[in-house]
């Protein structure tokens, strides 16, 4: 599974966006499967074997989408857990970097610290297995 030892995760914002897209795809796929299912609007307009194949294909897609959502949710939880272990300036830097997706200069400006100081904090965070953007 996912170990925290120096693994590189996509940024928290990318995970959130991916989750939104996958959830939308899941919803659309489930609605399409209902249309092909017994009593659905397409069920009586195509041969039964074609409808059954389509339902099977859509069910497989639903399962894969659900697995992808679960995997991203786990990554999201890992990042949140790592962030919750921090406090003070480390928390602020990590939150702004990994949740808000800000660059180090923006963070420095917002927390009223030098860019070098924020860079050092970020380097320390990366050395202790914080997820990196990218």
C-alpha positions as CSV (number, residue, x, y, z in Angstrom):
1,X,0.0,0.0,0.0
2,X,1.1,3.5,0.5
3,X,4.1,4.1,2.8
4,X,5.1,7.6,4.0
5,X,8.8,7.1,3.6
6,X,9.8,9.8,1.0
7,X,7.0,9.0,-1.3
8,X,5.9,11.8,-3.6
9,X,2.2,12.4,-3.7
10,X,0.4,14.7,-6.0
11,X,-0.7,17.9,-4.2
12,X,-3.8,17.8,-2.0
13,X,-5.7,20.1,-4.5
14,X,-5.0,17.7,-7.4
15,X,-6.4,14.8,-5.3
16,X,-9.5,16.8,-4.5
17,X,-10.0,17.7,-8.2
18,X,-9.4,14.1,-9.2
19,X,-11.9,12.9,-6.7
20,X,-14.5,15.4,-8.0
21,X,-14.0,14.2,-11.6
22,X,-14.1,10.5,-10.6
23,X,-17.3,11.0,-8.5
24,X,-18.9,12.8,-11.5
25,X,-17.9,9.9,-13.8
26,X,-19.2,7.4,-11.3
27,X,-22.5,9.1,-11.2
28,X,-22.9,9.4,-14.9
29,X,-21.8,5.7,-15.4
30,X,-24.4,4.6,-12.8
31,X,-27.1,6.6,-14.5
32,X,-26.2,5.1,-17.9
33,X,-26.3,1.6,-16.4
34,X,-29.8,2.3,-15.1
35,X,-30.8,3.2,-18.6
36,X,-29.7,-0.2,-19.9
37,X,-31.0,-2.1,-16.9
38,X,-34.4,-3.9,-16.9
39,X,-37.0,-1.2,-17.1
40,X,-34.6,1.4,-18.3
41,X,-35.3,3.6,-21.3
42,X,-32.9,1.7,-23.5
43,X,-33.6,-1.9,-22.3
44,X,-36.5,-2.6,-24.7
45,X,-34.9,-0.8,-27.7
46,X,-31.9,-3.1,-28.1
47,X,-31.5,-6.9,-28.1
48,X,-31.2,-8.4,-24.6
49,X,-27.7,-9.8,-25.2
50,X,-26.5,-6.3,-26.2
51,X,-28.1,-4.7,-23.2
52,X,-26.6,-7.4,-20.9
53,X,-23.1,-6.9,-22.3
54,X,-23.4,-3.1,-21.9
55,X,-24.6,-3.5,-18.3
56,X,-21.7,-5.8,-17.5
57,X,-19.2,-3.3,-19.1
58,X,-20.7,-0.5,-17.1
59,X,-20.7,-2.5,-13.9
60,X,-17.0,-3.2,-14.4
61,X,-16.3,0.5,-15.0
62,X,-18.3,1.4,-11.8
63,X,-16.1,-1.0,-9.8
64,X,-12.9,0.5,-11.2
65,X,-14.0,4.0,-10.6
66,X,-15.0,3.1,-7.0
67,X,-11.6,1.6,-6.4
68,X,-9.8,4.7,-7.8
69,X,-11.9,6.9,-5.5
70,X,-11.1,4.7,-2.5
71,X,-7.4,4.9,-3.4
72,X,-7.4,8.7,-3.7
73,X,-9.5,9.0,-0.4
74,X,-6.7,7.0,1.3
75,X,-4.0,9.4,-0.1
76,X,-6.1,12.3,1.0
77,X,-6.4,10.9,4.6
78,X,-2.6,10.3,4.7
79,X,-1.9,13.9,3.8
80,X,-4.4,15.1,6.3
81,X,-3.0,12.9,9.0
82,X,0.6,14.2,8.3
83,X,-0.7,17.8,8.4
84,X,-2.5,17.2,11.7
85,X,0.8,16.1,13.4
86,X,2.2,19.6,12.8
87,X,1.6,22.8,14.7
88,X,2.6,26.5,14.6
89,X,4.6,27.8,11.6
90,X,5.2,24.2,10.3
91,X,1.4,23.7,10.1
92,X,0.8,27.0,8.3
93,X,3.6,26.3,5.8
94,X,2.4,22.7,5.2
95,X,-1.2,23.7,4.9
96,X,-0.6,26.5,2.5
97,X,1.8,24.4,0.4
98,X,0.0,21.1,0.2
99,X,-3.7,22.0,0.7
100,X,-3.8,25.5,-0.9
101,X,-1.1,24.7,-3.5
102,X,0.8,28.0,-2.9
103,X,4.4,28.5,-3.8
104,X,7.0,29.3,-1.2
105,X,7.1,33.1,-1.9
106,X,3.3,33.4,-1.5
107,X,3.6,31.5,1.8
108,X,6.4,33.7,3.0
109,X,4.4,36.8,2.2
110,X,1.3,35.5,4.0
111,X,3.1,34.3,7.2
112,X,5.4,37.4,7.3
113,X,8.6,35.4,7.2
114,X,11.5,35.4,4.7
115,X,11.5,33.2,1.7
116,X,14.6,31.4,3.0
117,X,13.0,30.7,6.3
118,X,9.9,29.2,4.7
119,X,12.1,27.2,2.3
120,X,14.0,25.7,5.3
121,X,10.7,24.8,6.9
122,X,9.5,23.2,3.7
123,X,12.8,21.3,3.4
124,X,12.4,20.0,6.9
125,X,8.9,18.9,6.1
126,X,10.0,17.1,3.0
127,X,12.7,15.3,5.0
128,X,10.1,14.0,7.4
129,X,8.0,12.4,4.7
130,X,5.6,15.2,3.9
131,X,4.0,14.8,0.5
132,X,5.5,16.9,-2.2
133,X,3.7,18.8,-4.9
134,X,4.1,17.9,-8.5
